[in-house]
Amino acid sequence: MRLLAAAAARRASGAVVHDLTTGQPSTPAPVAVRAAAARALDSDLIGYTMSTGIPTLRSAIAAHYERTYGLTVDPGEVVVTTGSSGGFILTFLAAFAAGDRVVVTRPGYPAYRNTLAALGCDVLELPADASSRFQPTLAQLQQLDRPPAGLIVASPANPTGTMLPADELAAIAGWCARNGVRLISDEIYHGITYSLDPTCAWQTDRSAVVVNSFSKYWAMTGWRLGWLLCPADLVDAVDRLASNLALCPPTLAQHAAVRAFDDYTELDERVAGYRRNRALLLPGLRELGLTRLAPADGAFYAYVDVSEFCADSMAFCYRMLDEIGVAVAPGVDFDPVGGHRFIRMSFAGDESGISGALSALGDWLPSQRQ
Ligand SMILES: Cc1ncc(COP(=O)(O)O)c(C=O)c1O
């Protein structure tokens, strides 16, 4: 956040900023969604809804699973939430008690760790590196002294973009089910994948909680809408928590999102844009000598080992911004232990931002080699 403020100050002063920090699409919500929002404003009260979401949206989400994964989901198993962020809070509160041990991967999306800690859970970070695509392994779980109350996986993940291959996700989901571990599968980057096909945790086991969102593939971050596929034993608790904590997810966004599944072509064209950006950024970084990149299977991030150029990626990011106007996220945001060796570069923006950053880095990086 401090780096973002520094980048904004630099931009305000009129200096150039090649911004590769962003964790969100650079395009607006789909056309049909925006049109539906305009119609709903004129025709609907935009009052409270059921705490689990309007039935038409829950049905539309259930149909998305049939279409995309061949998975039959009952609309009653879908809970619409205030972004996936709201879904995580409901899930953690419904599934865990204070003091429960919940396993996350390091590096990983920092809100898992922070939200769990705020709720009094005991967070255990499993270190992950390039040898396992920065994903947790079954062997690591089997070596724990006792099965934890929960495990969070994300595939594709933030900050690495890496995915769990289908057989590994299935093996982990099976282990969780056999050992009474509540698996929470963050599938928010599904739809934005390049090399592997994403699988849904419910294709293996329906005691897992699947967390998803309109934020990334549908480019609707600020509409604050996500959903859970919620196991039968948690639906009631989640429903009661949702109505107490926020009454309902945003109503205007719900009416609009019913139309989010009308046209996947528009969405996939955007993914094609990310794919072009990826094809520019990854080889460009390798040419500059930044060869140790996490396999960017999905999402829109490159997680880059910069230890040949710095001992402290936070200081490196500030220098890079100050000296050449390239803004990226330091790895310590995602990994407090090993993140000082990494940076995260987003390719969600436009091609010109990426080529501008690459050419600025080309002139500057050789002087940084340690
Ligand atoms: C892996 C991951 N999960 C969850 C979220 C939260 O997204 P939202 O609350 O907008 O659905 C993000 C946001 O960047 C993310 O990267």
PDBQT file of the ligand as one rigid body, heavy atoms in Angstrom, charges set to zero:
ROOT
HETATM    1  C1  LIG A 401      -6.436 -15.485  -4.279  1.00  0.00    +0.000 C 
HETATM    2  C2  LIG A 401      -7.437 -14.437  -3.947  1.00  0.00    +0.000 A 
HETATM    3  N1  LIG A 401      -8.516 -14.789  -3.233  1.00  0.00    +0.000 NA
HETATM    4  C3  LIG A 401      -9.439 -13.877  -2.877  1.00  0.00    +0.000 A 
HETATM    5  C4  LIG A 401      -9.315 -12.547  -3.248  1.00  0.00    +0.000 A 
HETATM    6  C5  LIG A 401     -10.401 -11.574  -2.810  1.00  0.00    +0.000 C 
HETATM    7  O1  LIG A 401     -11.171 -11.143  -3.882  1.00  0.00    +0.000 OA
HETATM    8  P1  LIG A 401     -12.699 -10.631  -3.799  1.00  0.00    +0.000 P 
HETATM    9  O2  LIG A 401     -13.037 -10.374  -2.372  1.00  0.00    +0.000 OA
HETATM   10  O3  LIG A 401     -12.735  -9.420  -4.646  1.00  0.00    +0.000 OA
HETATM   11  O4  LIG A 401     -13.535 -11.744  -4.351  1.00  0.00    +0.000 OA
HETATM   12  C6  LIG A 401      -8.222 -12.133  -4.010  1.00  0.00    +0.000 A 
HETATM   13  C7  LIG A 401      -8.056 -10.717  -4.410  1.00  0.00    +0.000 C 
HETATM   14  O5  LIG A 401      -7.091 -10.301  -4.981  1.00  0.00    +0.000 OA
HETATM   15  C8  LIG A 401      -7.252 -13.110  -4.362  1.00  0.00    +0.000 A 
HETATM   16  O6  LIG A 401      -6.170 -12.791  -5.089  1.00  0.00    +0.000 OA
ENDROOT
TORSDOF 0
